[in-house]
Amino acid sequence: MSLTKDINERLDEILDIRKELKRMDTDLSENQMLDTLHDNKQINKQQAISIVEEMIDRVKFDLNKLTNNGKNVKGLFTNIYYVNDLMQDKQIVKQEERSKPTCDDEDVEYIPWKG
């Protein structure tokens, strides 16, 4: 895999985790208790948020290790000749289409935008 794809995957992972963190923050009440998966202990919302923030820190650590703290990627994404990976773009579009909510009404049809 290329360095740019690896970097983009890590950045996407951070965005996905932050999206989940935001959802978790709005969905959970302050005094709500949660069960952990690995040891079945109970934790509160703030502890859960702390665990998710640690996950983000681990991805950032991996990203810094991958890029040598940003030293070996200077200009990588600012190159005027940089072209997006069209295959990856197609995969993203397919994945988004699969995750679209479905409707039970047979008269409604999803028509993708072709801009």
BAFI-3210 file (N, C-alpha, C; in Angstrom, 3 decimals, decimal comma, padded with zeros to 6 digits):
// residues 115
n [1|2|3|4|5|6|7|8|9|10|11|12|13|14|15|16|17|18|19|20|21|22|23|24|25|26|27|28|29|30|31|32|33|34|35|36|37|38|39|40|41|42|43|44|45|46|47|48|49|50|51|52|53|54|55|56|57|58|59|60|61|62|63|64|65|66|67|68|69|70|71|72|73|74|75|76|77|78|79|80|81|82|83|84|85|86|87|88|89|90|91|92|93|94|95|96|97|98|99|100|101|102|103|104|105|106|107|108|109|110|111|112|113|114|115]
n.u [000,842|000,449|002,129|000,538|-002,056|-002,025|-001,742|-004,093|-005,986|-005,512|-006,168|-008,863|-009,775|-009,438|-011,328|-013,684|-013,717|-013,943|-016,433|-018,051|-017,510|-018,672|-021,367|-021,752|-021,386|-023,620|-025,741|-025,566|-026,415|-025,154|-024,894|-025,124|-024,318|-021,979|-021,166|-018,016|-016,412|-014,233|-013,737|-016,090|-016,660|-018,169|-018,445|-018,513|-019,909|-017,897|-015,548|-015,760|-015,582|-012,982|-011,596|-012,148|-010,864|-008,252|-008,009|-007,971|-005,583|-003,804|-004,045|-003,075|-000,448|000,406|000,196|002,093|004,365|004,364|004,774|007,130|006,962|005,900|007,965|008,714|006,763|006,429|005,012|003,687|000,887|000,413|001,290|000,931|000,471|-000,657|-002,913|-006,124|-006,901|-008,759|-009,963|-010,162|-011,898|-014,206|-014,718|-015,357|-017,705|-019,387|-019,495|-020,765|-023,230|-024,213|-024,634|-026,733|-029,862|-032,673|-035,922|-039,223|-041,261|-042,419|-042,707|-040,754|-037,647|-034,165|-032,030|-028,871|-026,758|-025,231|-022,938]
n.v [-001,172|002,300|005,156|007,454|006,378|004,887|006,950|008,403|006,458|006,277|008,879|008,933|007,023|008,359|010,408|008,864|007,764|010,087|010,956|008,933|009,380|011,883|011,215|009,433|011,141|012,798|010,976|009,602|009,875|011,868|010,377|007,782|004,336|002,085|-001,110|-002,626|-004,279|-006,061|-006,788|-006,733|-004,709|-001,891|001,364|004,958|007,686|009,654|008,191|006,411|008,165|009,003|006,625|006,369|008,670|007,920|005,941|007,502|008,860|006,703|006,102|008,489|008,299|006,082|007,250|009,310|007,748|006,427|008,554|009,603|011,628|013,556|014,366|012,972|013,452|015,921|018,172|016,169|016,063|018,496|018,723|019,870|018,137|015,972|013,361|012,215|008,938|007,162|004,634|004,194|006,272|005,361|003,053|004,198|005,590|003,428|002,140|004,099|004,199|001,670|001,963|003,661|004,679|002,509|002,437|001,430|001,984|001,343|003,139|005,022|005,893|005,665|007,855|008,252|011,124|012,621|014,506]
n.w [000,000|-000,645|000,760|000,902|000,845|003,209|005,078|004,574|005,312|008,077|008,853|008,105|009,879|012,320|011,937|011,809|014,394|015,918|015,052|016,083|018,766|019,150|018,698|020,784|022,952|022,760|022,904|025,351|028,792|031,544|033,908|033,142|033,045|031,579|030,170|029,882|027,149|027,271|029,969|031,376|033,247|034,886|033,587|033,601|031,618|031,204|031,599|029,481|027,325|027,712|027,145|024,416|023,484|024,021|022,097|019,784|020,248|020,018|017,282|016,245|017,180|015,671|013,159|013,344|013,627|011,206|009,457|010,298|012,253|010,596|008,986|006,649|004,779|003,746|001,541|000,199|-000,106|-001,200|-003,713|-006,987|-009,012|-007,903|-008,003|-007,287|-006,139|-008,200|-008,083|-005,349|-004,715|-006,045|-004,550|-002,091|-002,727|-003,413|-000,940|000,610|-000,693|-000,105|002,583|002,817|004,193|004,044|002,590|003,265|001,578|-001,587|-003,649|-003,454|-004,703|-004,653|-006,148|-007,228|-007,032|-009,785|-010,140]
ca.u [000,000|001,264|002,171|-000,627|-003,235|-001,886|-002,025|-005,520|-006,737|-005,388|-006,945|-010,275|-010,054|-009,606|-012,625|-014,740|-013,744|-014,491|-017,863|-018,657|-017,365|-019,704|-022,649|-021,771|-021,529|-024,996|-026,704|-025,458|-026,595|-023,943|-024,805|-025,362|-023,215|-021,776|-020,362|-016,888|-016,451|-013,135|-013,717|-017,439|-016,735|-019,047|-017,781|-019,444|-019,756|-016,602|-014,518|-015,902|-015,025|-011,532|-011,116|-012,210|-009,793|-007,012|-007,970|-007,538|-004,151|-003,061|-004,013|-002,141|000,894|000,703|000,358|003,396|005,390|004,325|005,266|008,331|006,495|005,603|009,179|008,869|005,583|006,327|004,667|003,048|-000,498|000,326|001,816|-000,127|000,244|-001,263|-004,206|-006,835|-007,011|-010,135|-010,504|-010,539|-013,097|-015,326|-015,005|-016,013|-019,069|-020,138|-019,705|-021,780|-024,526|-024,675|-025,011|-027,902|-031,050|-033,646|-037,294|-040,140|-042,210|-041,948|-042,784|-039,593|-036,463|-032,955|-031,315|-027,612|-026,413|-024,109|-022,472]
ca.v [000,000|003,503|005,988|008,344|005,590|004,584|008,184|008,691|005,502|006,669|010,109|008,528|006,324|009,402|011,052|007,921|007,663|011,356|010,947|008,051|010,063|012,925|010,534|008,890|012,265|013,299|009,915|009,102|010,842|011,997|009,361|006,461|003,398|001,210|-002,315|-002,770|-005,557|-006,982|-007,303|-006,603|-003,722|-000,758|002,663|006,051|008,345|010,337|007,162|005,896|009,192|008,940|005,449|006,685|009,633|007,139|005,292|008,541|009,076|005,565|006,274|009,597|007,754|005,293|008,198|009,959|006,732|006,193|009,732|010,116|012,898|014,484|014,765|012,352|013,672|017,336|018,392|014,997|016,350|019,829|018,612|020,234|017,013|014,887|012,954|011,305|007,544|006,998|003,368|004,393|007,105|004,498|002,196|005,024|005,841|002,176|001,909|005,057|003,796|000,508|002,347|004,552|004,084|001,981|002,845|000,338|002,452|000,923|004,253|005,876|005,324|006,443|008,146|008,899|012,365|012,464|015,874]
ca.w [000,000|-000,723|001,955|000,921|001,229|004,637|005,817|004,432|006,119|009,495|009,037|008,063|011,135|013,339|011,689|012,199|015,856|016,431|014,753|017,082|020,052|019,192|018,858|022,141|023,870|022,725|023,221|026,723|029,878|032,353|034,963|032,564|033,199|030,429|030,406|028,965|026,438|027,580|031,344|031,933|034,327|034,601|033,521|033,329|030,314|031,118|031,433|028,114|026,433|027,903|026,408|022,982|023,213|023,981|020,782|018,842|020,502|019,450|015,821|016,002|017,381|014,470|012,053|013,523|013,359|009,760|008,733|010,979|012,827|009,508|008,272|005,330|003,938|003,380|000,142|-000,395|-000,466|-001,800|-005,066|-007,946|-009,909|-007,128|-008,544|-006,389|-006,542|-008,658|-007,600|-003,950|-004,742|-006,416|-003,401|-001,076|-003,193|-003,258|000,488|001,058|-001,245|000,653|003,936|002,772|004,822|003,102|002,847|002,959|000,575|-002,910|-004,581|-003,278|-005,329|-004,426|-007,399|-006,842|-007,701|-010,714|-010,330]
c.u [000,890|001,165|000,947|-001,891|-003,202|-002,242|-003,514|-006,380|-006,688|-006,211|-008,450|-010,679|-010,264|-010,958|-013,777|-014,861|-014,332|-015,997|-018,612|-018,598|-018,439|-021,091|-022,812|-022,014|-022,961|-026,013|-026,704|-025,705|-025,340|-023,791|-025,046|-024,113|-023,186|-020,947|-019,218|-016,925|-015,405|-013,155|-015,053|-017,521|-017,675|-018,218|-018,833|-019,118|-018,366|-015,463|-014,560|-015,307|-013,500|-010,927|-011,101|-011,120|-008,429|-006,880|-007,486|-006,042|-003,300|-002,961|-003,063|-000,697|001,316|000,971|001,709|004,544|005,509|004,976|006,552|008,057|006,311|006,787|009,266|007,632|005,408|006,070|003,931|001,637|-000,667|000,874|000,689|-000,431|-000,375|-002,652|-004,854|-006,879|-008,469|-010,753|-010,952|-011,802|-014,330|-015,713|-015,744|-017,458|-019,927|-020,461|-020,776|-023,163|-025,094|-025,162|-026,176|-029,079|-032,038|-035,036|-038,207|-041,148|-041,677|-041,955|-041,557|-038,375|-035,288|-032,238|-030,029|-027,353|-025,175|-023,597|-021,233]
c.v [001,240|004,313|006,895|007,598|005,258|005,803|008,498|007,732|005,868|007,927|009,809|007,829|007,322|010,085|010,151|007,813|008,938|011,465|010,095|008,686|011,138|012,308|010,009|010,005|012,784|012,248|009,485|010,220|010,816|010,879|007,939|005,590|002,459|000,002|-002,347|-004,155|-006,550|-007,517|-007,142|-005,705|-002,601|000,531|003,724|006,708|008,964|009,333|006,581|006,888|009,190|007,767|005,722|007,690|008,944|006,403|006,278|008,791|007,947|005,681|007,415|009,132|006,934|006,196|008,902|008,995|006,487|007,336|010,308|011,521|013,982|014,866|014,186|012,513|015,140|017,458|017,246|015,301|017,744|019,848|018,923|019,103|015,819|014,609|011,996|009,907|007,271|005,696|003,488|005,252|006,274|003,583|002,964|005,277|004,588|001,906|002,848|004,685|002,598|000,884|003,329|003,888|003,613|002,404|001,692|000,710|002,128|002,067|005,161|005,182|006,237|006,608|008,880|010,151|012,163|013,845|015,985]
c.w [000,000|000,565|002,032|001,324|002,715|005,489|005,764|005,254|007,597|009,771|009,012|009,353|012,271|013,170|012,115|013,717|016,447|016,182|015,779|018,472|020,214|019,401|020,276|023,160|023,909|023,171|024,685|027,733|030,752|033,376|034,446|032,687|031,989|030,840|029,399|028,351|026,932|029,001|032,080|033,166|033,906|034,611|033,229|031,983|030,168|030,935|030,020|027,111|026,522|027,137|024,908|022,610|023,186|022,646|019,721|019,008|019,927|017,927|015,463|016,164|016,156|013,274|012,143|013,243|011,855|008,983|009,311|011,523|011,761|008,651|006,863|004,450|003,542|001,879|-000,517|-000,882|-001,083|-003,215|-006,062|-008,914|-009,187|-007,680|-007,551|-006,983|-006,910|-008,186|-006,151|-003,873|-005,078|-005,260|-002,313|-001,458|-003,032|-001,798|001,034|000,544|-000,495|002,042|003,972|003,465|003,765|003,534|002,446|001,871|-000,817|-003,924|-004,506|-003,863|-005,058|-005,766|-007,010|-007,676|-008,555|-011,095|-011,001]
res [m|s|l|t|k|d|i|n|e|r|l|d|e|i|l|d|i|r|k|e|l|k|r|m|d|t|d|l|s|e|n|q|m|l|d|t|l|h|d|n|k|q|i|n|k|q|q|a|i|s|i|v|e|e|m|i|d|r|v|k|f|d|l|n|k|l|t|n|n|g|k|n|v|k|g|l|f|t|n|i|y|y|v|n|d|l|m|q|d|k|q|i|v|k|q|e|e|r|s|k|p|t|c|d|d|e|d|v|e|y|i|p|w|k|g]
***
